[in-house]
Amino acid sequence: MKEIIVSATRYTPKMLIELAVRLTDRDRQLIRLIHEFRVLTSPQVSEMFFDTDDAARRRLLTLTRMGILERFRPNLPPAMGTAPYHYVIGETAAAVLASEDGVDMANFGYRRDRVTGIAFSSQLAHTVGTNDIAASLYGYARRHPGAEVIIWWPEHRCTKEWAPTARPDAYARWSEDGHRIEFFLEYDTGTEPLDRVAHKLEGYAELTEATRIVTPVLFWVQGDRRETNLRKKLKQHPAHMFVPVATGHAAALDHLVNDGPAGALWLPTDTDGPRHRLAYLAQHWPGLGPQQPPEPPEDDEE
């Protein structure tokens, strides 16, 4: 792991006043998303906010020199080349966000050791991979006025909301051309045994029973073979009958247009095809959303 690159500038009240002029609305949106997502790579930032990679790199460098962001590069095996810069918020960014939220810096909860500690986390690749799905959807929505990421909750927020019953890697609400779907995301890196991955359906079945809200679970995997084997395990699991499930992966594209996770990459486990666009999964499962509790049995009239 290379040394984390930081700005020598420290936050001061005077600096905050100066930043009010220097930061653009896009800058503020960017640092808020990095705070929410914990870490974003330079390609992810480019996808979400910029038209070119060069423009993204220039602005990210400026924000780093201003002390708004901090960055690091994980070490990769020589055959894999050089990793992109990974960005986390700096102390100055935390002060900006605290000011916008109307809270004292002490109550904002920023701790630099926790923020920069993600550089050494064993879950870094998983976090970045999950954020890749979000970045692709945000980028698609930025380029297509008919699409929108209405909600995206990262893992830490999902954990606060639903643990220990279920621990999704993300919860999202996505719309495109008038079609809308809510879903839980499970980002599979391929390192867990398939039985353990399929076992996660139990928590989602319990959550469905407790809330009476039917929310599909989407498993993003790393390739066709992994998907085929996982689908077998998911279909065999008893909880499968209570939770709508679909799988997808980047190589599932069967035509020339690559819209990423927004596109026709998703295959429900109750069918062998065709694959569906993300938003159009709602048409495949018309019973999504809140469910009415069963009517109590009527007493027999005497």
Helices and strands as residue ranges (DSSP letters): H 13-22, H 25-37, E 40-41, H 42-49, H 53-65, E 69-72, G 78-80, E 86-89, H 91-101, H 105-108, H 112-117, G 118-120, H 124-143, E 147-154, H 155-162, E 170-176, E 179-187, H 194-199, H 201-211, E 213-214, E 217-220, H 224-236, G 238-242, E 245-248, G 250-252, G 260-262, E 266-268, H 281-284, E 289-290
